[in-house]
Amino acid sequence: MSEILLLDVPESLLDRLRVRARHHQRSVEGEVLTILEDVFAVEERLDRLIVARAVHNRLVASGRTFSDSVELFREDRAR
C-alpha cells in the first residue's frame, strides 16, 4: 500500500481526527482513509446525479412528458 505524509497539520485538526478515530475505534490513519473513501463515494453519486439530470433536462426540452409511476404501481397492485 502506498503512503502519504501530511506536513503542517494543525494541532486542532489532528485533535479532532484523534477524537473521531477513537469514537469509531480506528487509528487516525484508518479514520483518514475512511473519510477519503466517503468523500469520493459522495462525489461519484453526485456525478451520476448530474448525468441523470442532464438526460432528464434534454428529454423535457424535447417536449417529452412523463407519467407518474405511482399510479402505474397502484393499478398493477389492484389486479
C-alpha positions in Angstrom: 0.0 0.0 0.0 1.2 3.5 -0.8 1.9 6.1 1.8 1.0 9.8 2.2 2.9 12.1 4.5 1.0 15.2 5.7 3.1 18.0 7.0 2.0 21.1 9.0 -1.4 19.6 10.1 -2.9 22.0 12.5 -2.9 20.6 16.0 -6.7 21.4 16.4 -7.4 19.3 13.3 -5.3 16.4 14.4 -7.0 16.5 17.8 -10.4 16.3 16.1 -9.2 13.4 14.0 -7.9 11.6 17.1 -11.3 12.0 18.8 -13.2 10.9 15.8 -10.9 7.9 15.3 -11.3 6.9 19.0 -15.1 7.2 18.6 -15.0 4.8 15.6 -12.4 2.6 17.2 -9.9 3.2 14.5 -6.4 4.5 14.2 -6.0 8.1 12.9 -4.7 6.7 9.6 -7.8 4.4 9.4 -10.1 7.3 10.1 -8.4 9.4 7.4 -8.8 6.6 4.9 -12.5 6.2 5.8 -13.1 9.9 5.4 -11.4 9.9 2.0 -13.4 6.9 0.8 -16.6 8.6 2.0 -15.8 11.8 0.2 -15.1 10.0 -3.1 -18.3 7.9 -2.8 -20.4 11.1 -2.4 -18.6 12.6 -5.4 -19.4 9.6 -7.5 -23.1 9.7 -6.6 -23.2 13.4 -7.4 -21.5 12.8 -10.8 -24.2 10.2 -11.6 -27.0 12.6 -10.4 -25.6 15.3 -12.7 -25.6 13.0 -15.7 -29.2 11.8 -14.9 -30.4 15.4 -14.5 -28.8 16.4 -17.9 -30.5 13.4 -19.6 -33.8 14.4 -18.0 -33.5 18.0 -19.0 -32.8 17.0 -22.6 -35.9 14.8 -22.7 -38.0 17.6 -21.1 -36.6 20.1 -23.6 -37.6 17.8 -26.5 -41.3 18.0 -25.3 -41.4 14.6 -23.8 -43.8 14.1 -20.9 -43.5 11.7 -18.1 -46.3 9.8 -16.3 -46.4 9.3 -12.6 -45.2 5.8 -11.9 -47.0 5.7 -8.6 -50.3 5.4 -10.4 -48.9 2.6 -12.6 -47.9 0.7 -9.4 -51.3 1.2 -7.8 -53.0 -0.1 -10.9 -50.7 -3.1 -11.0 -51.4 -4.0 -7.3 -55.1 -3.7 -7.9 -55.1 -6.5 -10.4 
